[in-house]
Amino acid sequence: MNWMQIDRIVKQALIEDLGHRDITTDNLIPPDHQSQGVFYVKQEGVVAGIHVAERVFWLLDPDIVFTVLKDDGELVLEGEQIARVSGKTRTLLTGERVALNFLQHMSGIATKTHDLVDRVRHFPVKVVDTRKTTPGLRILEKYAVRVGGGHNHRFGLFDGVLIKDNHIRAAGGITEAIETIKRNTHHLSRIEVEVEDLGQLREALAAGADVILLDNMDPEMMKEAVRITGGRAILEASGGITLENLVEVAKTGVDLISMGSLTHSAAALDISFDIISLR
């Protein structure tokens, strides 16, 4: 991860939560009071964001000691400790909620991704994310997908060509859109186009699409799309994919399954922080 970007996100979260001061902690705890606290999970899951949590405390106080017990990507069981932090009690209390917010959210994404990837592990298919992310947190959420064993789709509008339905309408058709993109992008750019039926699939193949997104197709149509394509393009299944039909989609032979739910609706992993010793 780019830690300059991460620090900017963490600083903004601290500014949002802290404002000009922690009115409770500053009026309750002496400045020189020292403590140790522990993060622990209250349900099974995959850890993600442990070093982001560390940055929360480090940005508040560089003298803080943060000990990682379970690193990103590790599967943890209910009750297991994942990190300890020692230093000024004020720092621990001021940073705990922001640290937990990052940890719980990112670990929730990693846990959900891990579950879905595990369900299709016997098929030659990759589970990938989308751009359906929380504004400002995309770098963290896409990292959490990777930690959970998934793969990233394009990061943003700038790093991959994806011609969607509205592009096609505006450009005058699939062939026109692909031909125009080929003229206006460099030779290293791969072109992905979204199609809704087998007729559009054939047109995209004939126009030279490198990747084809099968939008909201049922599994039977996906199977036929795989047969028609015959390996001439990468096929991505997207839209309407759920826990219940994931395996059926994987069986069709598509190369990628993209799911916005990896990031936009993953439940937070239940993680707590407790002060365990004072000095």
C-alpha positions in Angstrom: 0.0 0.0 0.0 1.0 3.6 -0.5 1.5 4.8 3.0 1.4 8.5 2.1 -2.2 7.9 0.9 -3.0 5.8 4.0 -1.7 8.4 6.3 -3.8 11.0 4.6 -6.9 8.8 5.2 -6.0 8.1 8.8 -5.3 11.8 9.5 -8.7 12.7 8.1 -10.4 10.1 10.2 -8.6 11.4 13.3 -9.5 15.0 12.5 -13.2 14.0 12.1 -13.3 12.2 15.4 -11.0 14.3 17.5 -11.9 17.8 16.4 -9.8 20.2 18.5 -9.5 17.8 21.5 -10.8 14.7 23.3 -12.9 16.4 25.9 -13.5 13.2 28.0 -10.0 11.8 28.1 -8.2 15.1 28.5 -10.3 16.0 31.5 -10.1 12.5 33.1 -6.6 11.1 32.5 -3.3 12.7 33.6 -0.9 13.4 30.7 1.8 11.0 32.1 -0.6 8.1 32.8 0.6 4.9 31.0 -1.4 1.8 30.0 -1.5 -1.3 27.8 -4.4 -2.3 25.7 -5.3 -5.3 23.6 -7.4 -5.8 20.4 -9.2 -9.1 20.3 -11.8 -10.7 17.9 -15.2 -11.7 19.0 -15.9 -13.9 16.0 -14.0 -16.0 13.5 -12.6 -14.1 10.6 -9.6 -12.9 8.6 -7.6 -10.0 9.9 -7.1 -6.9 7.6 -5.9 -3.4 8.5 -3.7 -4.2 11.5 -1.0 -1.9 10.3 -3.5 0.8 9.5 -4.6 0.6 13.1 -1.0 0.9 14.1 -0.7 4.1 12.1 -3.6 5.6 14.0 -1.7 5.4 17.2 1.7 6.3 15.7 0.3 9.5 14.2 -1.1 10.5 17.6 2.2 9.6 19.4 5.3 8.2 17.7 6.5 6.8 21.0 3.6 4.3 21.2 4.5 0.6 21.1 2.3 -1.4 18.9 2.8 -5.2 18.8 1.2 -7.2 16.1 0.0 -10.6 17.2 -2.0 -11.7 14.1 -1.0 -10.1 10.8 -3.1 -9.3 7.8 -4.4 -12.4 6.1 -4.4 -14.6 9.2 -7.5 -16.5 10.1 -8.4 -15.9 13.7 -10.9 -17.6 16.1 -13.3 -16.0 18.5 -11.4 -14.6 21.6 -8.0 -14.4 20.0 -5.8 -11.4 20.5 -4.6 -9.7 17.4 -2.5 -6.8 18.7 -1.3 -5.0 21.9 -0.5 -1.4 22.2 1.4 0.3 25.1 2.0 4.0 25.9 0.2 7.0 27.1 -3.3 6.2 28.2 -4.6 9.3 26.6 -3.3 8.1 23.2 -4.8 4.7 23.6 -8.2 6.1 24.5 -8.2 8.8 21.8 -7.2 6.4 19.0 -9.1 3.3 19.9 -12.4 4.0 18.0 -10.7 5.2 14.8 -8.4 2.1 14.9 -11.3 -0.2 15.5 -13.3 1.4 12.6 -10.6 0.6 10.2 -9.9 -2.9 11.6 -13.5 -3.9 11.7 -14.4 -2.7 8.3 -11.3 -4.0 6.5 -11.4 -7.4 8.3 -15.1 -7.7 7.4 -14.3 -7.3 3.7 -11.4 -9.7 4.0 -13.5 -12.3 5.8 -16.4 -12.1 3.3 -13.9 -12.3 0.4 -12.2 -15.3 1.9 -15.5 -17.1 2.3 -16.5 -16.5 -1.3 -13.1 -17.4 -2.7 -13.1 -20.6 -0.7 -16.5 -21.6 -2.2 -15.1 -21.6 -5.7 -11.6 -22.7 -5.0 -12.0 -25.9 -7.1 -12.7 -23.8 -10.3 -10.3 -21.9 -12.4 -12.0 -18.5 -11.8 -11.0 -15.4 -9.9 -13.3 -13.4 -7.6 -12.7 -9.7 -8.2 -14.0 -6.5 -6.7 -15.6 -3.4 -8.4 -15.5 0.4 -8.0 -18.5 0.1 -5.7 -16.5 1.3 -2.7 -16.8 3.8 0.2 -15.7 7.2 -1.1 -12.2 8.0 0.1 -11.6 4.4 1.3 -11.0 2.6 -2.0 -7.3 1.9 -1.5 -8.1 0.3 1.9 -11.1 -1.7 0.7 -9.4 -3.1 -2.4 -6.4 -4.0 -0.2 -8.7 -5.9 2.1 -10.1 -7.8 -0.9 -6.6 -9.0 -1.7 -5.9 -9.9 1.9 -9.0 -12.1 1.7 -7.7 -13.9 -1.3 -9.6 -12.0 -4.0 -8.4 -9.9 -6.9 -8.7 -6.3 -7.8 -10.6 -5.0 -10.9 -9.4 -1.6 -12.2 -8.7 0.8 -9.4 -10.4 3.8 -11.0 -11.4 5.3 -14.3 -7.8 6.1 -15.1 -6.2 2.6 -15.2 -8.5 0.5 -17.4 -10.8 0.8 -20.4 -14.3 -0.5 -19.6 -17.0 0.4 -22.2 -20.3 0.1 -20.4 -23.9 0.4 -21.7 -24.1 4.2 -21.5 -20.8 4.5 -23.3 -22.1 2.2 -26.1 -25.3 4.3 -26.5 -23.3 7.6 -26.6 -20.8 6.2 -29.1 -23.3 4.7 -31.4 -22.8 1.0 -30.8 -20.3 -1.6 -29.6 -18.2 -1.7 -32.8 -18.0 2.1 -33.0 -17.0 2.4 -29.4 -14.2 -0.2 -29.6 -12.9 1.2 -32.9 -12.8 4.7 -31.4 -11.1 3.5 -28.2 -8.4 1.7 -30.2 -7.7 4.9 -32.1 -7.4 7.0 -29.0 -5.6 4.8 -26.5 -2.0 3.5 -26.5 -1.1 0.0 -27.7 -0.8 -1.4 -24.2 -4.4 -0.7 -23.2 -6.6 -3.8 -23.0 -10.3 -3.1 -23.9 -13.2 -4.4 -21.9 -16.8 -4.0 -23.1 -20.0 -4.8 -21.3 -22.6 -6.9 -23.2 -26.1 -8.0 -22.3 -26.8 -10.8 -24.8 -25.1 -13.2 -27.2 -25.6 -10.9 -30.2 -23.6 -8.2 -28.4 -21.0 -10.8 -27.4 -20.4 -11.7 -31.0 -20.2 -8.1 -32.1 -17.6 -7.4 -29.3 -15.5 -10.4 -30.3 -15.6 -9.4 -34.0 -14.5 -5.8 -33.0 -11.5 -7.1 -31.1 -12.5 -6.7 -27.4 -9.9 -8.2 -25.1 -12.2 -8.7 -22.1 -16.0 -9.0 -22.2 -18.2 -8.4 -19.2 -21.3 -10.6 -19.2 -23.9 -8.3 -17.6 -26.7 -10.0 -15.6 -26.7 -13.1 -17.8 -28.1 -16.3 -16.3 -25.8 -19.3 -16.0 -27.1 -21.0 -19.2 -26.4 -18.0 -21.3 -22.9 -17.7 -19.7 -22.1 -21.3 -20.7 -23.1 -20.5 -24.3 -21.0 -17.3 -24.1 -18.0 -19.3 -23.0 -18.5 -21.8 -25.9 -18.9 -19.0 -28.5 -15.8 -17.1 -27.2 -13.6 -20.2 -27.3 -10.8 -18.4 -25.4 -10.6 -15.4 -27.7 -11.3 -13.0 -24.9 -11.4 -13.0 -21.1 -14.9 -13.4 -19.8 -16.2 -11.6 -16.7 -19.5 -12.4 -15.1 -21.1 -9.5 -13.2 -24.5 -8.5 -11.9 -26.9 -10.5 -9.9 -24.3 -12.8 -8.4 -25.1 -14.0 -4.9 -23.8 -16.4 -2.3 -26.5 -18.8 -3.5 -25.6 -18.9 -7.2 -21.8 -18.2 -7.0 -20.8 -21.8 -7.5 -23.2 -22.3 -10.4 -21.7 -19.2 -12.1 -18.2 -20.6 -11.5 -19.2 -23.8 -13.2 -20.0 -22.0 -16.5 -16.3 -21.5 -17.2 -16.0 -17.8 -17.0 -12.6 -16.4 -16.1 -13.7 -13.7 -13.6 -16.6 -13.1 -11.2 -16.9 -9.5 -10.1 -19.0 -8.6 -7.1 -19.7 -5.2 -5.7 -20.9 -6.7 -2.5 -17.3 -7.6 -1.5 -16.9 -3.9 -0.6 -20.2 -2.2 -0.4 -22.1 -4.5 1.9 -19.6 -6.6 3.9 -20.5 -6.8 7.5 -17.9 -5.5 10.0 -15.9 -8.1 11.9 -16.6 -7.9 15.6 -13.4 -6.7 17.2 -13.0 -5.0 20.6 -10.3 -3.1 22.5 -9.7 -3.3 26.2 -7.3 -1.7 28.6 -5.7 -4.6 30.4 -2.9 -3.0 32.6 -2.2 0.4 34.1 1.0 1.9 35.4 
